[in-house]
């Protein structure tokens, strides 16, 4: 029987890939073949018990069948069995046994197990923490194209954990992860191009990667893309585009984007001037502790723009901004004493 691999999300270890319902094997046939010693069927049966798809959810039964397949050298089963020991599902939690099974699969070149083994070393679960070993196993998985390993290896080169600090190598691995569509890696690549870290500074490349990350709802990328359009960094200056990207991030709750959007409404840049909308967005950001927004909201109340004039409320917001380190607001606060 062909092995059924589906996608099951677990906190640290993936345990396979959950298939569509139409792909779930027949339970009776799978069980018969598993009992006859077919490793693929044993793995499938374990996955069915683990996921509760095609069989009642039963972690102990999942462990039993994963073990049967693992003992025949099945790398997926070995990795999943390690995951069960790591999580303590169907077995007593045991990090050393988790490491044992990850190592079995990793030694066969299975990228997922190599990454999981690296993570065990990185976290120091059940063993002495060893960044050098973590980096070695991450690199084995990364070279096979395993995205999480590529990203984590980049972080290790960034911070000199288990390897020499190397911004250029960090950038190379971030880029590999980015090219696979990881939006956090795409955003990181953009920031490296912006600041010239590990790669030559290039605002046009930065904007290209910001777009890729922003299109995947990365709110920091959306904010930075708004800034790029607002100031013409790597792209033709365009206030309407700036407003569009600020709004996307603002609607997801990013305070700096909310503050910037308030400024655009206040000045009528890229959008019809609207003091009430400015107050609305300043308030959203101010309530999250954004000092500049708190100061601007204070100004709106002090001048009666977008809200009824109220010097008491204005002073309150100036005070909050001052407490958050904005000297300009401290100076304004004192003028109202």
N, C-alpha and C positions, 0 to 999 in steps of 0.2 A: 504493500500500500504506500502511496505517496504521502510524505509527511505533511501534516496540516500545521502551518505556521500562521498564527494570528497575532494581533497587537494587544497586549494586556498591560496597562499602565500600572506600575508599582512605584513606590517612592524612589527606590534606588536602582532596582534591577528589573529589566523589562519583562522577563519571562515570556518570551515569544511574541507573536503578532496575532491579534484577534482577527479572525476571518469573518466574512459576511455569513449570515445564517445559511445561505445556500451552499456554502463551502464546507459546512460542518459534516464530518463523516458519519456514517450510520453507526450507532452505538453497538448494536449486536455484532456486526461484522468486525468492527474495530476491536471489540473485546475478545472475540474468538481468535483473531490474528495475533493479538497481544499475548494471549495465553499460550499460543503456539510458538512464541518467541520472536515475533517480528518486531524489531526495535522501533521502526517508524510508527507502527500501530501502538506500541507501548507509550511512545512519546505523545501521540495524538490522544490516547485515552487519558494520560495524565493531564494534558491540557484541557480536555473536556471536563474532567473533575475539578480542575483548578478554576476554570472560568464559569462553570455552571451552565455551559452551552452544550446541549446534547446529552448531558448527564447532570445529576444533582451535584451541587457544589460540595466538595469534600476534599479538604486539603490533605488529609491522611492518605486517601486513595491516590490523590495527585502525587504525593511523595512516593508512594509505593511504585507506581508505574514509571515515574521519572527515574527512579533508582534502577528499575529493571533495564530500562533503555540505557541509562548512564553506564551501567556495568558492562554493557556491550560496546562502549566507546562512543555513544551518540553525543556529539558536542552540544547540541541544543538541550538535551536532557541533562547533561552534566551542568550546564550553565543554570538551567532552571532549578535544579536540585540545590545548587549553591545559593540561589536566590531564596529558596524556601528556608534554608538554614540561616541565612542572613536575617530574614524577616521573622523567623520563628513561626512559620505557618505549617501546621501538620507535623511539626517536629519541635523539640526544644531548641530555642535559639542557640546557635553555636557558630561563632565567627570563624573559628579554626576549621571547622568542617566546611563552612562556606568557602573559605580560601582553598581548601583541598580540592573541591569540585571545580571551582573557577580555574585553578591551576591545571587540572586535568584537561579541560577544554582549551585553555590558553596555549598549552604545550602542543596542541594539534593545529594551532594557527587560527583559532576562532576569534574574530575581532571583538565581538561583544564580551566574551569571557576575558580577553586581554584587558579590555577597558575596565571591567568589573574588578579584576584582580588589582589593577592599578589604583582603583578607588579604595579598595581595602587597605593597601599600603599608604595611600594618601591620608586616609582618615585614622589609620592606626587602630582599626577594629580587630581585637583579638590578637593582635601582633604589635610589635614595636613600629611606630610610625616611621616610614622610610620614603622620603620624597624622591630619592635617587631611583629606587625600585619602581615607584609610582610613575616617574617620568619614562623609564624604560618600557614599561608595559603600555603606557599611553601612546608612546611613539610607535610601537609595533602595531597597535590598533589603528592609529592615525594614518600610517603608511598604507593601510588597507582601505582607507577612505571612511573610517568610522568617525562620524561628525563630532560626537561629544568628546571623543579623544583628541581630535584636532583642536577643538576650542580649549579644552582643559590644558593641553600641552602648550598652547600659546600663552595661557595664563602663567604657567610655570616658567617659561622663558622670560615673560614680562617681569616676573618677581624674583627670578633667580632661585627657584625652589627645586632642588635636586639636580639642577643644571646651571651652567653659567648664565648670568643675566645677558640676554641677547635680544634687543628690540627688533632687529632685522628678522631673526628666526620667528619671534613672536608674531610679527606682521605676516610672514609667509603662512603660518598655520591659521591665523585668523582669516586670511583671505581664502584658504582652502575650505574652511567651514562656511564662509560667506558665500562662496560659489555654489555650495550645496543648498543655499536658501535659508540659512539660519539668520533670523533678523537681528539678533543681538550681535552676532559676528559681523554682519553687514554694517551695523551702526559703529562698531569698534573700528572697522576698516576705514569708514568715513572719517572718524575723529583722528585716526593716524594720518590720513592724507591732509586733514585740516592743519594739524600741528607739526607735521613732518617728523613723526616718531617711527623710526624703523623704515621709513620710506621718504622719498623726496616730497616736499610739500606740493600739493596739487589741488586747488580748490574745485576745479572741474570734476576731477575724479571723486572728490569728497561729496559733491552734490549728486553725482551719479549713484553712489552707494547710499547716500541719505534717502534718495528716492526709492531705492529697492527696499530699504528697511521701513520707511514710512508707509509704503504701499501695503506692508504687512502689519500695520497698526502699531509700529514701535513709536511710542509717544515722544521719546527724546529725539528721535530722528525727525518727527513731524515738527517739533519745536525748532530744532536747528535748521530745518529746511525753510521754515518761516523766517528765521533770522537771515539766512542766505539770500532769500528773495527780497527781504526788506532792505538789506544793505548792498545787494549786488555782489555777493561773494561767490565767484565761480559760475555765475549765471546773470543774465540781464536783470537789473532791478525791476521788481514788479510787486507793487503793494497789494494788488488783488490776490496774487498767488500767496503772498505772505499771510494775508488774512485767512485764506483757505486753509493753510497748514496750521496756523495758530489755532483756528477754530477746531480742527480735528483733534489736536492735543488737548485743548481746553475742555472740550466736551467729554474727554476721558478723565478729566480731573487734574491735569498737570497745572500747578499753581503759576509757574512762570509763563506758560502759554496763556493762561487766563489774564494775567497782568498785562502781557503784551497786547492781547486782543483789546483789552480796555483802553490802552493807549491809542490803538488804531481807530477805535470808535471816537475817542475824545478828540483826536486831531482830524478825523475824517480822511484817513489815509487808506485807500483801497476799499473803502466802504462809506456809505452815507454818514455824515457826522451825526452822532446821537449820544448826548450826555447821559441819558437814562441807561442805555446799553453799556456805556463806559462804567457807570456806577455798578451796574449788575455784575460785570466781569471783575472789576476791582474788588468788589465785596467777596466774590467767590475765592479769589486768590488771597485776599486779606485774612479771611477766616481760616486759611491754611497756614498763616504765619508769614506770608510774603511781605517783607518790609516795604518794598517800593510800592506795592499795591496798597498797603495800609496808609502810606504817606499820601498817595494820589487820592485815595478815598477820603482822607481827611481834608484835602484841598477842595474836593467837590462839595463836601458839607460846609466848609468855611466860606466858599464862594456862592453857595446855593445853585450849583450846576448839576442837573440831573437828580437832585434831591432838594427838599426844603432846607434852607440855610439853618444850621444848628451848630453853634460854636462849641457847645458842650460835647457833642458827638465827634466833631472835628478834632477837638483836643484829645479825646479818648484814643482816636486812631493815630494821631501824631505820637502820643505816648507809647502806643504799642510798637510803632515803627522804630521809635527811639530805643526802646528796650531790646529790639532786634538788631541794634547796631547801626542804624542809619542816622549819621550825624546831622544831616540836613533836616531831618524830622525833629531832632532834639532842639535845634536852633529855632525852628518854627514853633515848637511847643512852648518855649520860653517866652516868645513874643505874645502869647495868649494869657500869660500870668497876670 
